[in-house]
Amino acid sequence: MKTRRTPRHDDRRRTFPALPPRPGAQDDFAATWWGNAWVESMEESALDPARLQRGRRYADGGHVDAITVTPGRVMAYVHGSRPRPYRTEIRLRTLGEADWEDLLDTAAARPDHIAALLDKDMPHTLAASADLLPSAGDLTPDCSCPDDGYPCKHAAALCYQTARLLDEDPFVLFLMRGRGEREVLADLTRRNAARSATERAATAPPMPTVAADEVLAPRTSRALPPPFPVPALPGRPPAYPHVTGAPDPLALDLLATEAAARAHTFLTTGLDPVGALTPWQDAVRLAAAHPGSGLAASTRALYRDLAAALDRTPTDLARAVAAWRQGGPAGLVVLEEAWDPPAGPFDRARPALVAADFPHFRPWRNRLSTRSLQLRFGRDALWYGYESDRDREDWWPRGTPDTDPVGALAALLGR
C-alpha cells in the first residue's frame, strides 16, 4: 500500500493573482527604483513605442491574468482583441554559481542588506554586485499572438505588470534569476551565522575548563536541612484596604484565609479537606466559615455573590449554611435529601417520643413532623432537629444532632 505524501512547497515557482486595473493612471508605472529599472530595460530595447503604449493600456486595464514566475521565465495569459487569451512569456538569463556566491557574500557581509530585503527593499549595491537587474536586451519576449513586434503589446503588458510585482516583493527578482525566497534567506542565515561564529571565536576570551574525570567523580551529597515545623494554627492574611477599581477586600481576605487553612490541613494530615466537595458544597462551606448569619452588611454581598454563581437564592444559601453548621456535609445531605430508612432505629423513634410525652409526630420517609417541629433521620444514624412557623413548610435546621430522637428534640427545644 502506497503512503500518501504531503506535497512539498516549490520555492522556485510562484503564481500571483491578477493585479487590479489602474484606470486613468498617468504616473510612472513602477513605484520603486528596481521596478522602474525593469521597465526601462524593456523600453530601451523596444522597436515600436506605439506597441509599448498599447501594452501599458492593456496592463492598466487589467488584461493580464495571473502571473507565474519560475527561474528565467515570467508567464501569463493576456487578453487581446480575440476571445481566447494569448500565452505570453518574458525570458531572461539566470545567474551562475559564481554570480550567486558574489551576491550572497555581499548580502551576508552587510546586516543592513538583510534587514532591507526582509523589509521588501532592494539595496543598490546588492543589485549591482551580480547584475541582478536586467539591462537593455536582457529580456526576451515571446507571445502566441500573430504580432511579430518586439515586443508585442501583450508582452509589453506582461512586462509592465511584472514591474508592479517587483514593487511589492523584490524576492521575485531573485526567483527570476534562479533561486526562491526561502532558499536565499536560508543561505543568508547560514552565512551570517558562520560569519558571526568566526568573529566570536576570534575575539572571545579563553573559557575556563574542568577535567572530565573531576566532573564525573562520585561524590556524596550533603544532607538536606530538616523541614520547618508545622505551625499550630494557619497564618492570618494581611489586611486589604479598599481601593477604587481593586478586587473586593472581603473576597481577597476570604480567599487568603481559605488558602492558608487548606495548606495547613494538607501539611498536617496530607489530605485536602475540600478537594472532593461539589461547587455547591464548597460555597456553603465558605459561607458557613464566615462569621455572622448573612444578615450583616459585610456578609450580604458574600451570600449574594455565592448564591448567584450557583443559580441559587441567598435564602437557599442561608438555610444550607444552617445545615452545615449543624452537621457539616452530612447535615447538608439531610437538608436536601429525603429517603426511606430501613426498619430499626427509625421505627423505634415514635414509641420513644410517645414515652417522653411527644405523641404528635407523623412519619414521612425519614422525617417525623408536628405542625412546627421536625426530626430527620440521617444516613449517619443521627437525628437532626428542624423548626418551622406553625403550619408552614419552611423548615430550618436547629439544635444539635443526636443518636437519640428525644435528645435531638430536647436540643431543639433548648431543654
N, C-alpha and C positions, 0 to 999 in steps of 0.2 A: 504494500500500500504506500503510495507516494505521500510525503508530507507537504502540505501546502505552505509555501513560503510567503512571508510578508514582503511585498515589493520594496526594493531599496530606493532611496531618494537619488535621482540622477542629477548630480550637481552641475553637469555640463549640458543641460538642456532646460531652458526656462521658457514658458509661454506666458505672455502678458495679455490681458484682455484689451479689447479695442478701446482706444482713448476717445474721450468725448469730443465732439466737434467744437471749433472755435469760430463761430460765425462773426464776420466783420473784423477779424483780428488784423492789425496793421503793424504791430511791433515786431521785433526780432523773433524768429520762430523759436529759438532756444533761449533759456534764461541763464545758463552757466557758460563759463568760458570754454569748457571742453565740449559742451553741446554745440556752441557756435563753431568751434574748430571742426567738428564733424560735418556740419552743414557746408562750411567753406571748402572742405576737401572735395565734396561733390560738385559744388557750384563752380569751382575753379577748373574742373575737368569737363564740365558740360559743354556740348557743342551747340545747343539751341536754348537761349534764355527763355523763349516763349514756352517751351515744354516745362521748364522749371516753374514758371508762374502757374501753369495749369496743374502741375503736380502739387504746388503749395495749396491751390484752391481745393484740390481733392483731399489733401490732408486736413485743411481747416474744416471741410465739410463732412468729415467722418467717414470717408470712403474706404479707409484701411481697417481690415478686420484684425483679429488677434495676431500678435507678432510672436514668432518663435525664434529664439536666439540659441545657436549652437556654435562651437568653435569654428571660426572662419566663415560664418554664414548667418544672415538675417533673412527670414522668410515670412511672408504674409499673403493673404488673398486681398486684392484691391478691386473694388467695384468701379467699372468704367461705363461706357455707353451701352454695352450689351448686358442682357440679364445675368449671364454667368460671369462671376468674378475671374480675374486673371491671377495666376500664380506668379508671384514676383519675389525675386531674391536680390540680395546685395552680398557679394563675397569680398573678403579681404584676407590678407596673409595672417597666419598665426605666428606667434613668437617661437623662436627656437629655444633650446635649453639654456644656451649661453645668455640670451636676452632675458629669460626669466630669472636666472641667477643674479644678473646685474640689477634687475628691477626689485627683486625681493630683498637683496642685500641692502640696497638703497633705502627701502622702506623700513627694514628692521633696525637700521642704524639710527633712525630718527623716530623717537616715540611720538613726536607731533605728527608725523606722517600717518602712523597707525591710528592715532586719535582722529585725524581728519577723515580718513577712509571710513571709520566707524560712524562718523557724523555725516556721511554721504557727501564728502567734499574730496576734490582731486587736487593735490598739490602740483604746481607747475613743474618743480624739479623732479618729482616722481614720474610724471608722464613723459618727461623728456629723457629720463635715464635709459629707456629702451624703445624710444619711438612708439609709445603706446597709442597715440592718436594717429589716424591716417593722414597722409599728405596728399597733394593733388595726384590723381592717377592711381591711388591705392585701392579705391572702391570700384568693384566690377559689378555693374547691374545686369540683371537677366530677367526677362518677363515673357509670359506665354502670349502676350498680345502681338498683333501683326506689325506694330510700330517698330521700326528699326532705329529710332532715335537713341542718342547716347547722352543721358538716359532718357527712356520714355517717361511720360507723365506718371505712369503707375509706379515705376521705380523711384522717381523723384518724390512722390507722395510717401512711399515707404521710408525713404531716407529722412525726410522731414519728421515723420512721426518717431523714427528711431532716436532723433535728437531729443525729443521730449522724454523718452525712456531714460536716456543718459542723464538728463537733468535730474530725474528723480533718484537714480541709482547708478553711480559711476562703476559699480562692480559689473554692470552689463558690458562695459568696455573690456574688462578683464576676460569675461566669458567669450566675447568675440575673438579675443587674441589667444584663447586656448585653454583657460582654466576658470573653474567656477568659484563662487564666493567662498564656500566652505573650505575648499582646497587651498585658496590663497590665504585665508585667515589662519588655518591650521599650520601652514608653512611659516607664516609670520610669527605665530605663537612659539613654535619650536625654536626658530632662530633667535627670537628675543629672549627666551628662557636660557638658551645656550650662551648667549652674549652676557646676560646678567650673571649667570653662574661663573663664567670666566672672570668677569670683573670682580665678583666677590672673592673668588679664590686668590686673585692677585693682591687684594687689599686686606683680606680678613686676617686678624692676628692668629697665631697658632693656638689651638684649643688644648686645654689640659687633658691628659689621658690617664686611664686607670687600667692596670693589668687585669686581663680576663680572669686569671686564677684567683685574684684577690676578690673580684666581684662575686665569683661563683663559690667561694669557700664557704662551708657550712658555718653557721653561727647561731647562737641561742638568743632568741628574742627576749627582751625584758618583759617581766610580768606586768600586766595591766593594773593600774591602781584599783582598789575596791570601789564599788559604786557608792554614790552618796546615799545615806539613809533616807527612807521614805518619810516625809513629814507626817505628823499625826493627823493633820487636817489639810484639806486642799487650800491653796492660797486664795486670797481675795483679789479681785481685779482692781485696777486704779479707777478713780472717778473720771467720768466722761462729761465734760461741760457741754452745754447745748450751744451749738454754733449754727447759724443760718446756712441751710444747704447741706449740712452734715447729716450722717445717719442718726436715727433716734438714739439718744444716750441710754434710755431704758433698754432698748433692744441690744445695744452693744454690751451693757452690763449683764444682761441675761445670757447672751452667747458666751461671754468670757467666763462667767461663773459656771455655766454648764460645762464648758470645755475643761476647766480646772477640776471639776468634780469627777467627770468621766475619766480624765487622765489619772487622778489619784486612785480611783477604784481599780483601774486597769493595772496600775503599778502594784497595788497591794493584793489583788486577787487573780490577776491575769485574765479577767473577763470584762467584756464591755457590757455595762448594765443596761444599755438601751439598744444594743445592736439588733435585737430580734423584735423590737416593737414596730407596730404599724405607724404610719404617719399620724392617724387619729390618736392612738395611744400615746405617742410621743408628745403631741400637742397638749393632751390632758395632763401628762406628767409635768410638762414645763409650766403650765398654768397652776397646777397644784403646788409646785415648789415655790411659787411666788407668794409673798405674804399678802394677806387680805383675801377677801371673798370675791373680788371682781367688781366691787361697788365703788371703791376709791378711784379718784381721777387717775392716779398713776397706773392702775391696773385695768381700767376700762378699755384703754387703747390696746393693751396686750390681748385681752379676751376678744375684742372686736377683730383684730388682725388675724389671730389664730383661727377663730371660727370662720372668717371669710375665706381663708386659704383652703379650708377643707369643706366648704359649702355647707357649713352648719350655722346655727344662730348662737349668739352669746349665751342665751338661756340653756341651750343644749350643752354648751361647754361648762357652764357653771354647775349644772346637775351632774355632769360627768366628773368634774373636779371633786364634788362632794363624795361621789362613789369611790374615787381614787384615794381620797384622804381617809375614807372609812376602811378600805380593804385592799388598796393597791390595784394591780392588774386584775386580781380575782374579783375585787369589788366592782370594777368596771364591767366585767363579764356578767356579773349578777344583775347589774342595772340593765344591760342591753339584751339579755338572753332569757327566754322562758323555755323550760324543758321539763320533761316528765321523769322525776326521780324514781328509782326502784323502791320496792317495799322495804320498810325498815325504819330508819330514824324519822323520815317524813311522816309515816303512818302513826308513829308513837307521839308526834308532836301535839296533836289535838287533845288526846287524853291528858297529856301533861299540862296543857294550858287550862283545860277544864278543871283539873285538880287544883290549879293555882288561882282559881276563880276568874278565868278569862274564857268564858264559854262561847263567845260570839264570833270566832274566827271561821271563815268559809274557805274551803280549799279550791284552788285552780292551778293545775300543773304543779310548779314548785313554789307556789305562793299561798299564804294564809292571810286573809284580809278581813278587817272590820270596815266600818264606814270612814275611819280616819287613820287606822293603823294597819301595818302590813309587815309580815315576816317572809323573807325569801331564803330558800334553801339553796346554797351554792354547791357547785361540783366539788368544792374543797371540804364538804360536810360541815360547813359553818352556817349559822343563821344570821341574816343581815336585817336590821330594822329599817323600816321606811315609814314616812308620815305624810299625810295629805290633808288639805282642808276637807271638812266633812262633806261627804257625798260627791267629791270631785276626784277624777282620776289624774291627779297631779302629784305623783309620788316622788319624795326626795329622801335620799339616804340620811339616816340619823343613827346615833349611838355607835356601839362597838360590836363587831361580830362575836358570836359565842357558839360553842358546840351545843349549848342547851337553849331551846327556844324561849324558855321562861327567863333565862339570864339575859338573852338578847333583848327581850321585851322590857325587862327591868332597866337595862341601859338606855333603851329608847325613851322610857318614861322618867328617867332620872332618879330611879329608886335605888 
